[in-house]
Amino acid sequence: MISRADMARRIDHTLLRSHATEAEVRQLCAEAAEHGFRAVSVNPAWVTFCAKLLRETHVLVDACVAFPLGAATARMKVEEAKEAVQNGARELDMVINLGALKSGYPDFVEREIAAVAAAVKGVSLKVILETGCLSRDEKVMVCEMALRSGAAFVKTATGFGPGGATAEDVALMREAVGDRLGVKAAGGVRTWGDALVMLQAGANVIGTSTGVAMLLEGPETPA
């Protein structure tokens, strides 16, 4: 049975609303430190602020790049990623160019992933598929791109697109990457039960904005 502490170490505590306030971001960081969450996932504008608040903790700052649409140019994704790392991000979640993939330009998408990974070498890059937009073959294709391009994780969804994480998609992604990459389940993962299903399907990391409530549903740690 997974404990609350073990679950917390798998959670990226998330606040990605465009209208999130300083007070809300401060609370996010305080909760992450208090509960021992793995990371906070925030928009790049908040990276410096979060890095300062969390500098005496083990909580990582995870910046979301080209979020949530993935429609920025490759150059802008690279520059956004580099600036986030300079400001204190230790992980990055990047949305792929879905329009390019759906238009039949997978080589462009792979080059873009590789360019971002190379620009922030040594920093874990999570590639967001937005699985609700993709066919089964496209999901596998992007996982294979991530493997070849130097990414560290593949991630299901932004939480802002059509659909979110499903056990079927997590299992498919795990099968595609084996044990060579991590798998992050995000998008609609809101309860302890949801998280357990994703972990059982093969996820390593859970992205959620309801991490505190989720932990309260879990079993109390034995005395």
C-alpha positions in Angstrom: 0.0 0.0 0.0 1.4 3.4 -0.9 1.6 5.9 1.9 0.7 9.6 1.8 4.4 10.5 2.0 5.2 8.2 -1.0 2.3 9.6 -3.0 3.4 13.2 -2.2 6.8 12.4 -3.6 5.2 11.6 -6.9 3.0 14.7 -7.2 3.8 17.8 -9.2 1.6 20.3 -7.4 0.1 22.4 -10.2 -1.2 26.0 -10.6 -1.4 27.0 -14.3 -4.4 29.3 -14.5 -3.5 32.5 -16.4 -5.1 34.6 -13.6 -3.3 32.9 -10.7 -2.3 35.6 -8.2 0.9 36.0 -6.2 -0.9 35.0 -3.0 -2.1 31.8 -4.7 1.4 30.9 -6.0 2.8 31.6 -2.6 0.2 29.2 -1.1 1.1 26.6 -3.7 4.7 26.7 -2.7 3.9 26.6 1.0 1.7 23.5 0.5 4.4 21.8 -1.6 7.0 22.4 1.1 4.6 21.3 3.9 3.5 18.1 2.3 6.7 17.1 0.6 5.4 17.3 -3.0 7.9 16.4 -5.7 7.6 19.8 -7.6 5.4 22.8 -8.3 4.3 23.2 -11.9 3.8 26.8 -12.8 3.9 29.2 -15.8 7.3 30.6 -16.5 6.5 34.1 -15.2 6.4 32.6 -11.7 9.6 30.6 -11.8 11.9 33.1 -10.1 9.3 33.7 -7.4 8.9 30.0 -6.7 12.6 29.3 -6.8 13.2 31.8 -4.1 10.4 30.5 -1.9 11.6 26.9 -2.3 15.3 27.3 -2.3 15.7 25.7 1.2 13.5 22.7 0.3 13.7 19.6 -1.9 10.7 20.8 -4.0 11.6 21.3 -7.7 10.3 24.2 -9.8 8.7 22.8 -13.0 8.1 25.4 -15.7 5.5 24.7 -18.4 6.7 25.8 -21.8 4.5 26.9 -24.8 1.6 26.1 -22.5 -1.1 25.1 -23.1 -1.3 25.3 -26.9 2.2 24.3 -28.1 1.8 26.7 -31.0 4.9 28.9 -30.4 7.7 28.7 -32.9 10.6 26.3 -32.1 12.9 29.2 -31.5 10.5 30.7 -29.0 10.2 27.4 -27.2 13.9 27.1 -26.9 14.3 30.7 -25.6 11.4 30.2 -23.1 12.9 27.0 -21.9 16.4 28.5 -21.5 15.1 31.5 -19.6 13.0 29.3 -17.3 16.2 27.3 -16.4 18.2 30.5 -15.9 15.4 31.7 -13.5 15.5 28.5 -11.4 13.4 25.9 -13.1 14.8 22.3 -12.6 12.2 20.6 -14.8 10.3 21.6 -17.9 7.0 20.4 -19.4 6.7 21.3 -23.1 3.6 21.0 -25.3 4.4 19.7 -28.8 3.3 21.4 -32.0 0.1 19.5 -32.4 -0.8 21.3 -35.7 2.5 20.2 -37.3 2.0 16.6 -36.2 -1.6 16.5 -37.4 -0.5 18.1 -40.7 1.9 15.3 -41.4 5.2 16.9 -40.3 6.5 14.5 -37.6 10.2 15.3 -38.5 9.5 19.0 -37.6 8.0 18.0 -34.2 10.9 15.7 -33.4 13.5 18.4 -34.3 11.7 20.8 -32.1 11.7 18.4 -29.1 15.4 17.7 -29.7 16.2 21.4 -29.9 14.6 22.2 -26.6 16.2 19.1 -24.9 19.6 20.2 -26.2 19.2 23.8 -25.1 18.5 22.7 -21.5 20.8 19.7 -21.2 20.9 18.3 -17.7 17.3 19.6 -17.0 14.5 17.0 -17.2 12.2 17.7 -20.2 8.7 16.3 -20.2 7.1 16.1 -23.6 3.3 16.8 -23.4 1.4 14.8 -26.0 -2.2 16.2 -25.4 -3.4 12.7 -25.9 -7.1 13.7 -26.4 -6.0 15.1 -29.8 -4.0 12.1 -31.0 -4.6 8.7 -32.5 -3.1 5.6 -31.0 -0.4 5.6 -33.6 0.4 9.3 -33.1 0.7 8.7 -29.3 3.3 6.0 -29.9 5.0 8.1 -32.6 5.5 11.0 -30.2 6.8 8.7 -27.4 9.4 7.3 -29.8 10.3 10.9 -30.8 10.8 11.7 -27.1 13.1 8.7 -26.7 15.3 9.7 -29.6 15.4 13.4 -28.7 16.8 13.3 -25.2 13.6 14.0 -23.2 13.2 12.5 -19.7 9.4 12.0 -19.6 6.4 11.8 -21.7 3.2 13.4 -20.3 -0.4 12.8 -21.1 -2.1 16.2 -21.3 -2.2 19.8 -20.3 -5.5 19.7 -18.6 -6.7 22.5 -20.9 -7.3 20.4 -24.0 -9.8 17.8 -25.0 -9.8 15.0 -22.4 -7.1 14.2 -19.9 -5.2 11.3 -18.6 -6.6 7.8 -18.9 -5.2 4.5 -17.7 -5.2 3.2 -21.3 -3.1 6.1 -22.5 -0.7 5.8 -19.6 -0.2 2.0 -20.2 0.3 2.7 -23.9 2.9 5.3 -23.2 4.7 3.1 -20.7 4.8 0.3 -23.3 6.2 2.7 -25.9 9.0 4.0 -23.7 9.7 1.0 -21.5 11.8 1.9 -18.5 13.9 4.4 -20.5 11.6 7.4 -19.8 9.3 8.5 -17.1 5.6 8.8 -17.6 3.6 11.7 -16.1 -0.2 11.4 -15.9 -1.9 14.8 -15.9 -5.3 16.1 -16.8 -8.3 15.2 -14.7 -6.3 13.3 -12.0 -8.1 14.7 -9.0 -8.5 11.9 -6.3 -6.4 9.4 -4.5 -8.2 6.7 -6.5 -7.5 8.4 -9.8 -3.8 8.6 -8.9 -3.6 5.0 -7.9 -5.1 3.9 -11.2 -2.5 6.0 -13.1 0.4 4.6 -11.0 -0.8 1.1 -11.5 -1.0 1.7 -15.3 2.6 2.8 -15.4 2.9 6.4 -14.4 5.8 7.6 -12.3 4.6 11.1 -11.6 1.1 12.7 -11.1 0.3 16.2 -12.2 -2.6 17.6 -10.3 -4.0 20.8 -8.8 -5.8 18.9 -6.0 -2.7 17.3 -4.4 -3.6 18.5 -0.8 -7.1 17.1 -0.9 -5.8 14.0 -2.6 -3.4 13.2 0.2 -6.2 13.6 2.8 -8.0 10.7 1.1 -5.0 8.4 1.5 -4.2 6.1 4.3 -2.6 7.6 7.4 1.0 6.8 7.9 1.3 4.2 10.8 2.8 5.6 14.0 
